[in-house]
């Protein structure tokens, strides 16, 4: 492409063979214009010449593991707080009418990152929070065209080109995050060095070198912290919210799968008001649903990496700095590997006993040492949100005779085209006079409106 040598890798077998040398593909595809901007700072842009990316990755992964681990209850409590807020928000927005759930999911996914980074969540109407989400959206939109500019650098001379737009959005995000860190230091004890969130732990580590900053590892400074935070938001918000947006689309289109998911959730948590992270391993069907959604949609269709030295592969000499495009779409939808790849079949990720069955051809979070750093956290967040929303609501399509499409909008990611769902509050009970009452009220002769009785053409005007 242009004057860049490119290899497209279509099969997991070849990808695995290439990854046998664990150090060969630790580099992102070379893009001088991006490298000049990031200067190796942050996570996704960190690169080999700086040498510190491995230490930084270890440091960051340890913090994420600590914060989202089973021993760290306050993280889960805050995620549940956000999910409770989302439920309220959906109840208000749905109000018996079909609506588009995407914006609420984006706000929630951004709050998950705020909870991780500064231990706080924001009201969905908060102007600052909304601006951050908008900037993320704009950045990802402009990234769509960045690859073309990297291949044909003459495009960079066009005023207002996608790369200069992207840098301007990232600059704004940097300033906003910087302001938040300043505020954060002002309100947290010990100037923000807490053990409760990512920023606190990062600052604690920085503080160890305050007497002699020259001894600090190269990644331990506030400038790099802001780039790391930027990466959490850029890599973690739209991926999580789009996965959930796909999930609700597939579930609304497939009521029997949704019923099965609900039955599983109730079998584990029927006696409680919510699903907890400790239920994660007890609900393989919910995990299979998430995996099948990631597979069938191939949301991140291509990942670009590069070889850090010349090497020979199957008789071909490959020069250092070649772009390797790992075609995840093909790996996840190849008919020689997957039975009926276009069909949505969560059971393909379960064994005969109903336990989760890993499939080695399934790599939605990437490969090797530069795989997704947020994988385990993303899986937990998606699980918690999905299971709790399905426990509370039933999602159905707006018009059964005209199902919303599963054809994606394709850019950097494959995301659903906008759609609307009807949402039924499962806790609504139908009284004999046809009015709805919230559950928990001791109303005589109340008929629970359960799945079997529900019909999409029953019009309820519930004012719970
Ligand atoms: C469903 C959700 C997600 C999906 C499908 C996803 C997928 C991916 C993929 C395919 C990559 C490239 C991996 C490679 O090159 O092999 C990646 C990288 C990355 N992801 Fe995720 N991701 C998700 C959520 C998250 C979240 C929630 C975070 C942060 C909290 C995150 C942080 C990152 C970072 C920092 C990288 C760059 C890692 C590096 O270059 O060392 N991701 N992700």
Boltz pocket constraint, residues with backbone or C-beta under 6 A from the ligand:
constraints:
  - pocket:
      binder: B
      contacts: [[A, 43], [A, 44], [A, 45], [A, 57], [A, 231], [A, 232], [A, 235], [A, 236], [A, 237], [A, 239], [A, 240], [A, 243], [A, 294], [A, 299], [A, 300], [A, 303], [A, 304], [A, 305], [A, 363], [A, 364], [A, 365], [A, 366], [A, 367], [A, 368], [A, 369], [A, 370], [A, 371], [A, 372], [A, 373], [A, 374], [A, 375], [A, 377], [A, 378]]
      max_distance: 6.0
